[in-house]
Amino acid sequence: MAESEAAPLGQSVIPIVNKLQDILAQISNPLDISLPQVAVIGSQSSGKSSVLEALVGRDFLPRGSDICTRRPLVLQLLQIKKKADGSVEEWGEFLHAPGKRFYDFSEIRREIQAETDREAGGNKGVSDKQIRLKIFSPNVLDITLVDLPGITKVPVGDQPSDIEARIRTMIISYIKLPTCIILAVTPANSDLVNSDALQIAGNADPDGKRTIGVITKLDIMDRGTDARNLLLGKVIPLRLGYIGVVNRSQEDILLNRSVKEALVAEEKFFQSRPAYNGLTDRCGVAQLAKKLNQILVQHIKAVLPAVKFRISSELVAVAKEHASYGEITESKAGQGALLLNILSNYCEAFSSMVEGKNEEMSTSELSGGARIHYIFQSIFVKSLEEVDPCEDLTDDDIRTAIQNATGPRSALFVPEVPFEVLVRRQIARLLDPSLQCARFIYNELLKISHHCMVSELLHFPVMRKRVEEAVGNFLREGLEPSENMIGHIIEMEMDYINTSHPNFIGGSRAVEIATQTVESSRQSLANVAAPKQKVCIYKEFLNYCIQCRMK
């Protein structure tokens, strides 16, 4: 593509893609749509920040000896026209501070640092939440770059021990997308074969179709060496090639030498080095900006049809979902009628599920009213049958209770006090399975309330949440008095021992049974009396045991 074609096209399509990125970034549940962008990767102190500042022509990024980029910075460069009087106006805008323009680039640096600390902490922590910055200037070309944290080896500050793996995972999540162009930054004073940036880029882009190599710090290479073979792709070939740049030195930064002065010094450096003759299209920040703009435009043209199709598909799906909600009701009366209709349908669905009239009846498990019936008739009854009336009740317990009831004298007849004490203690054991049954019913009613949500209610998540809360509160409010009533029933059974019941075994009958049992088996009364008695004659059986032991 010719340069004359690239610039106008870039000015038309790149801002559109940037707008789409801003919209998707503000959605709480972003759509699965990957838009074209350039991801800048490299090891710590490889010169990424210097390259980005050179592309902008201003100092605006945090600097330091440790890791500086701790959150992905989405940098959108937008070219604007100069003023009518020829003056230049440049400013930045953050997505998290809408409507505010930052004309002081030092203030932009402080805002990046403050926003980073707010999300990732102030002690070198790292976060994958983006910071989105737009810079408007007549001195830039339309480019969208994502500055990712530098690959580091040793954790510092609050960084976890696996910081390298986490940063690599973050980087891969960006560069693995086929719509992402990879800008792999490697310093010239390190071995290109061992470049962390090229290594991780090679894993995501094994064919090198989406990777641009940037060789930084060409001015600090050993004397007698140059990066000509690197820039020509003779060491590690890349289809998009390499660009060599000269960074500002630390001395330049300390002396407040501007980026513009550094760009002039860079141009003089390449002109004074014969090794770079004939490589003008591969040397300098200006060539890097031009190449990035052209490649990004070409990339957008290549992937735009697929992105358009994806957005159209999502739009159709959303339109169908929107149509399923029905017509918009503006009037209060209409909204009230709609609400009552939804609640009426919910109540009907709840009732149908309890009564077994639900159209979507399950065939794999019990549910609704059938499950409640099963809880009462099987689980509750079984738990009562498992209650052994004579468990933890030995002959010594009965004998001691009888002796305690006689006081200082020997009893001529069986005292009733120990009988009532022992019976009450055993009746109290029926409370736990009864309360457990109430809890089972409560949980099943909660399940029914969750499963019978009508389709209209699913379209209104806030109202659905309120309905679930109301039903849950109603069931909880009913559970407490139910448990109190169960406790009162057990207390009533404990307070009045019905010895007139036809199944009750009186004293004479108990003695007769005990005598027959002793004569036939010659076993201890405890072994005869304790087992194989039903729960329904619990109190009578206990009286029988006491009468036998008095003999």
VENNORDA-V943610 format. One record per residue. N is the residue number from 1. D_LAST is the distance of its C-alpha to the last C-alpha in whole Angstrom. Layout:
BEGIN
n={N:N}
d_last={D_LAST:D_LAST}
END
This chain:
BEGIN
n={1:2:3:4:5:6:7:8:9:10:11:12:13:14:15:16:17:18:19:20:21:22:23:24:25:26:27:28:29:30:31:32:33:34:35:36:37:38:39:40:41:42:43:44:45:46:47:48:49:50:51:52:53:54:55:56:57:58:59:60:61:62:63:64:65:66:67:68:69:70:71:72:73:74:75:76:77:78:79:80:81:82:83:84:85:86:87:88:89:90:91:92:93:94:95:96:97:98:99:100:101:102:103:104:105:106:107:108:109:110:111:112:113:114:115:116:117:118:119:120:121:122:123:124:125:126:127:128:129:130:131:132:133:134:135:136:137:138:139:140:141:142:143:144:145:146:147:148:149:150:151:152:153:154:155:156:157:158:159:160:161:162:163:164:165:166:167:168:169:170:171:172:173:174:175:176:177:178:179:180:181:182:183:184:185:186:187:188:189:190:191:192:193:194:195:196:197:198:199:200:201:202:203:204:205:206:207:208:209:210:211:212:213:214:215:216:217:218:219:220:221:222:223:224:225:226:227:228:229:230:231:232:233:234:235:236:237:238:239:240:241:242:243:244:245:246:247:248:249:250:251:252:253:254:255:256:257:258:259:260:261:262:263:264:265:266:267:268:269:270:271:272:273:274:275:276:277:278:279:280:281:282:283:284:285:286:287:288:289:290:291:292:293:294:295:296:297:298:299:300:301:302:303:304:305:306:307:308:309:310:311:312:313:314:315:316:317:318:319:320:321:322:323:324:325:326:327:328:329:330:331:332:333:334:335:336:337:338:339:340:341:342:343:344:345:346:347:348:349:350:351:352:353:354:355:356:357:358:359:360:361:362:363:364:365:366:367:368:369:370:371:372:373:374:375:376:377:378:379:380:381:382:383:384:385:386:387:388:389:390:391:392:393:394:395:396:397:398:399:400:401:402:403:404:405:406:407:408:409:410:411:412:413:414:415:416:417:418:419:420:421:422:423:424:425:426:427:428:429:430:431:432:433:434:435:436:437:438:439:440:441:442:443:444:445:446:447:448:449:450:451:452:453:454:455:456:457:458:459:460:461:462:463:464:465:466:467:468:469:470:471:472:473:474:475:476:477:478:479:480:481:482:483:484:485:486:487:488:489:490:491:492:493:494:495:496:497:498:499:500:501:502:503:504:505:506:507:508:509:510:511:512:513:514:515:516:517:518:519:520:521:522:523:524:525:526:527:528:529:530:531:532:533:534:535:536:537:538:539:540:541:542:543:544:545:546:547:548:549:550:551}
d_last={115:118:117:119:116:113:114:114:111:109:110:109:106:104:103:102:99:99:98:95:94:93:92:89:89:87:85:81:81:84:85:86:90:91:95:98:98:99:96:97:96:96:95:95:98:100:102:100:101:104:105:103:105:108:108:107:110:108:105:102:99:97:98:97:96:93:91:93:92:88:88:90:93:95:98:101:104:106:110:112:115:117:118:122:123:122:119:116:113:110:106:102:99:96:93:91:94:95:98:99:102:102:106:105:104:103:100:99:98:96:95:94:92:90:89:88:86:84:83:83:83:85:84:86:83:84:83:84:85:88:91:94:97:100:104:107:110:113:113:110:110:107:104:101:99:95:95:92:91:92:91:89:88:86:84:85:83:80:81:78:79:79:82:85:82:82:85:86:84:85:89:88:86:90:92:90:91:94:96:96:99:98:100:100:101:102:104:107:106:103:103:103:101:98:98:95:96:98:95:92:95:95:92:92:96:96:100:101:102:100:101:104:104:105:107:107:108:111:113:111:111:113:117:118:115:115:113:115:113:110:112:113:110:111:108:105:106:105:107:107:109:108:110:111:111:111:109:109:109:107:110:111:108:108:112:111:113:112:111:115:116:114:115:119:118:116:119:122:119:120:123:124:122:124:121:120:123:123:119:119:117:114:115:114:111:114:114:110:110:112:110:107:108:110:107:105:107:107:103:103:105:103:100:101:100:97:96:97:96:92:93:94:91:89:91:90:86:86:88:86:83:85:86:82:81:83:86:86:85:87:86:83:82:83:80:78:78:78:75:73:74:72:69:69:69:66:64:65:64:61:60:61:59:56:56:57:61:63:66:65:62:60:60:58:55:53:54:55:52:51:50:48:46:45:44:42:41:40:40:38:36:35:34:32:30:30:28:25:22:19:22:22:18:16:13:14:16:13:11:15:15:12:14:17:16:15:19:20:17:14:12:11:10:10:13:15:18:16:15:19:20:19:20:23:24:23:26:28:28:30:33:35:35:37:39:40:41:43:45:46:47:49:51:51:53:55:56:57:60:61:62:63:66:69:72:74:72:72:76:75:73:73:71:69:68:67:66:63:62:62:60:58:57:56:54:52:53:50:48:47:46:44:42:41:40:38:36:36:35:32:32:31:28:27:28:26:23:24:21:23:24:24:22:19:16:15:11:11:13:11:8:11:12:9:10:13:13:12:14:17:17:15:15:13:10:13:16:15:14:17:20:22:21:24:25:25:22:21:19:17:16:15:13:11:10:9:7:5:5:4:0}
END
